[in-house]
Amino acid sequence: MTNGFTSIDDLLPSRALRLYSTASISTDHADLLSPLTALINLCYSVSHTSRPQGNYLPYEYPRLATSTSLIDELGKDGFIFILTAQTPDGQQKLIASASAKPFRQLDHHELVEGSELRTSFKRRAAAPGLDPASPSEPPQATERSANREAVDSMKVERELPKWEIICNVVHPEYQKRGIAGQMYEALVKEMRSRASPQGDRDVHLVITTMKELNEAYYQKRGFVTTDERRIEKGVGGSELGFSIVEMEKIA
């Protein structure tokens, strides 16, 4: 039992976790793109827009605008894990998905020219002339700056490959059973295997996510927050306002 729920082995006895490159899922498994997009947008809607006290993001901002948006975001070197399970009637149901890509930091102008609120979640370089760690920042910002410097020093010293987690979602009916954690572990294992044939080389992980929903989850997994920015109530149709955090970890 986990948190009062049936274990994943009892819940999904006939499950299958499969790995796809973006190239293979685009060409050989294109039939998965529509249900995968639907799953990600469903999870995003439940967590971000369907809040009892109001929405963090308006309904017109799905996580993925089209069935190829995830492939476009991951690029040619990204990969996707898909977890399916057999239902009592013999059908295969999409349960969870997680994806990652080699990290590329976008230039500031690549983001400010975009009009969609979802671009706020893209990890970016500081605007020209801005000091990300000025003396006037509050204590939390100073701590984030120290976290960033510590992670960067480890990365440079060891020349670690850098990966960005793009997505880790579980169908609402199967949440809080440890599935997201297993998907995360699968991501890390795959990244490490790509870093060295033995899979024993560390990697530098980054993720940009909503503080109110996910910061505590990733902190429990060893991530530290290296940057934070605020989206105020009313901006882009947000009823609540929210903060976006950039988090990193050496794994």
N, C-alpha and C positions, 0 to 999 in steps of 0.2 A: 504494500500500500504506500502511496505517496500523496501527502496532503489530503488524506481521506478518500482518494480516488483509486480506482483499480490500476495496477501497474501496466506499463506499456506492453509487456509480454502477454498479459491477459486481455488487454483491450484490443491489441492489434497482432494476433498470433500469426496471421498470414500477410506480413508486411514485406515491402521490398524497398531498399534505398538504392537509388541509381544515380550515377554521376554522368553529366553531359557537358561537353564543351559547347561554347556558344555556336561554333561552326556546325557541330553535329545536330544540335537541337533545331537549328535553322533549316538545315537541308534534309536530314533523315528523320527527324521527329517533329516536324512542324505542326502536327496535330496536337502536340502538347501545349503550344503557345497560348491558345485561347483559354483552356481551363486553368493554366498556370497564372495568366493575367487575372482571371476572375478570382482565383484564390487570394492572390496578393492584394487586389483591390478590396475584396471582402474584409480581410483582416485589417487593412488600413482604415476602412470605413468604420469598423466596429471600435477600433482603438482611438482614432483621431477625430471622427465626426459625430459618432453616436454616443455622446456623453450626456448623462442625466442633467448636469448643470449647464450644458451648452457645448458648442463644438470648439476644438482647437483649430481645425481647418474646415472650410466650407465644403459642402457636398460636391460642388463642381470641380474640386481638385482631387481626382483619383490619383493614387500613387503612380499608376501607369496609364498614359493617355491612349495607347494603342497596344495591340498584341505583340508588336515588335519593340516596344519601348525598352523592355528589360535587356534584350539582346543588344540594342543600340548603346545602352548605358554600360554594359559589361565589356563591349568591344571584343576583338578577336581572341584575346588571351584570357578572358574570363571563364568561369565554370559555374555550373548549377547542380545542386543536389535536389532530387525530388523523391519524396517518401509517399508511397502508395500502399493501400491495404485493400484486401478483398472483403467486400460486404457480404452479408448472408445470402443475397441473391446472386452471388458470383461475379458482381461487377467490381472493377478496380476504381477505388476512390482516391483522389488526390488529397493527402493529409497535411503535408508540410513541404516547404522549400527553403533552401538557403543558397546564397550565391556570393561570389567575391571576384575581384579583379586586381591585377597589379595596379598599385596606386599611381595616380597622376594628379598633381595639384593644378587646379584651374587658375588662370590669371584672373585678377580682379575684374577686368573689363569683360571677360566671358560671362560673368554673372550679372553685373549691374545692368547690362543691356537686355537681359531677359525680363519678361513681364510676369511670368508665372510664379506664384508663391512657392512652388516646389523647388525653385532654384535656391531658395534660402537654405536648403539642406545640403547643398554642394560645398564640399570643403574647399576653401579658397585662400589665396595669399592675401596679406594685408594690403589695403589701398596705399598707393604711394604717399609717403610723408607721415604715415601713421606708425607710432611706436606701440607694438602689442604689449609692452610691459612698462608703461610709464609710471613714474613714482607716485602719481596721484591716484592710481588704481586702488580699489578696496582690497582688503586682505585676501578675499577669495581669488581675485585676479592675480595677485602676487603668487599665491599657491599654484594656480594653473600654470603661470609662467615657469615656476620652478619644476613642475611636473614635466612640462614640455622640454626644458633644457636637460632634465635627467634622461628622458626617453631618447632624445636626439643624441646625447653623448654615448649612450649604449649602442645605438644604431650605427653611428659613425665608427666607433671603435671596433665594432665587430662586422661592419659592412653587411648588414642584414637586408635581405629582400623585404620590400614593403608592400603589403596587401591591404586592400580596403574591403570590408564587409559591406555589401550592398543591401542584402535582404536576408531576413530570417523570420519566417512566418509559419504559424500553425493554425489550422482551421479552428474557428472558435469552439466547435464541439469537442475538440481534443486538447485544448489548452490546459495548463497547470498539471501536466502529467510527466514533465521532464523531457518532452519531445524537443523543445527548442534547445535545451542544453545538449542533447545528443546531436542535433543538427550543427550546432556550433562546434562541437568536438570533431565532427566529420570535416567541417571547413578547415580547421586548424591542421588536422592530419594531412589533408590534401595539399595545403600550402607548404607544409614541411617536406612532403614527398617531392614536391616540385623544386624545392630549394636544394635537396641533395638526394642521391639515389637511396641512401639508408633511411631517409626521413628523420634524421637526428639533428638537423640544423635549425636553429631558431629563426623566427620570422618576426617582422615588425608589423603589428596589426593596427589599423585605424578604423574608426567608425564615426559617422556624424549622425546624430539622432536627437529625438526630443527628450529634454531633460525630465519633464514631468512623468513620462511614460517608461523610459528605459535606462536612465543614468544609474539608478540603484542596482538594476539587474546586472549591468556590465561591471560595475564596481565590485560586485561579489565575485566576479570572474577575473579580477585582477587588473582591470582597466583603470587608468587615471584620466581625469578631465584636464585637457590642455588648453581649451578655449571655450568661450561661451558668448552667445549673442542673444539679444532679446527681441522678440517680435511682439509688439504691444497690441493690446486689445483693440480690435477694429481694423487693423492692418490686413489687407487682403481678404476681409470678411471673417476673420477669426473673432469669435464671440468671447473667448477667454484670454487670449494672448498666451504666449508660451516662450520657452527658451530653447535654443539649439546648442547642444554641446558637442565638441569634438573630443574624442577619447582615443587613447592609445595604450598599447601593451606590447611587451616583448614575450613571445610565446614559443 
